[in-house]
Amino acid sequence: MVLKFKLLSLGLCVCLMNFCANLSCLAETAKTYERSKDTHAIEDKPTEVVEKEAQRQIEESADLPDKSKTAAGTGKVISSQAEKKETAVESTFVGKDDPSVDASVRQSSSLKRPTVALALGGGGARGAAHIGVLRVLKENKIQIDYIVGNSMGSIVGGLYAAGVPLEDIEKMVLDNSLKRAYIPGLILPTLILNPLEKVFHPFRKHYAGIFSGKKFGKFLEEKLPEGVENVEDTPIPFSAVATNLIDGKAYRISDGRLSTAIRASSTIPSVLQPVAIGDKVYVDGGVRANMPASAARDTGADVVIAVLVDEPLKDLPAKRFRKLSAIVSRLGDVMLGVSDARQMPFADIIINPDVSGIPVVKGKPEDAERAIKAGEDATRKALPVIKKRLSLKSS
């Protein structure tokens, strides 16, 4: 009974975080990054370096005082309009992982059209809609100068920015190879066997999570084209948004190993172990900026197009909430909706494919196919608005 209760509690935690799950040419004009030191840029076995960095951080912080146990103080009063505004702005702020990296769109003197930044939101299996969005934009010669992705938007957007054909990305989703790399085993048996790791590897330290994420990292590395290892190498400039557990803030990762950046952005807490990059410990960016429109706006692009893959909040029958999973799923949708509503003002155009009924995690190939088609349909509907906005910006 105790084990059943623990498993139920863990399931509740996982489901609550699933709302930010994953399951997302002008390189000469925009690719002017200043390379910063990449703690993961080691030629052999780069995915294993993440684990070593995590263990180093844990060992170094073992003897540090726990600041959470200090006195709470006298509290804080927020009353002035300036204080309220500052607090509100903080909710949509996305910082730079490395301030020395210039992660912005640079206008070339020979470029006569407006620049475009694409913000691809998270949504697990629903994020397959990004494939359809990108396909229609490409077919209609809407050039993308920058892609900012979170979670599944980071996966699809990062691979596409690296030069992976959309057909190959679509195949990864439809044949479930991406899903198998992300969740490389059955959660329940792995959860039961995890305590045995302490017996066989008593000195190994890592951040908490059912799966290490190593297989997912290696899968991404294998899919990247030759010559594209770091974020700076992508033909289309790219940033991945992730949440730093240390300070609770969102950051866009614009340099370093691309597979690590994507993995950090799409790490569901408790399912995969957090990803250590430098002095930060990252999980899925959806906790703070699921649809990263504010980060896309910070690139300086003339037009920001955001892709929202939330399920619309419609009235549901009361009897559905007799199941705990339905309550948790509903809470996830509500929290996701609130988070994305704060990001909407930063986008010029928001494409919202109809992904109603598509589950976040347990999506089937037919669900992915429906999501891709929904992305295509919604983007075709948005084309007149997109072209008009680009025309106005160019005049």
Summary of the structure (lengths in Angstrom):
residues: 395
radius of gyration: 20.8
end to end distance: 68.5
largest distance: 69.1
contacts: 1372
relative contact order: 0.20
helix: 49%
strand: 12%
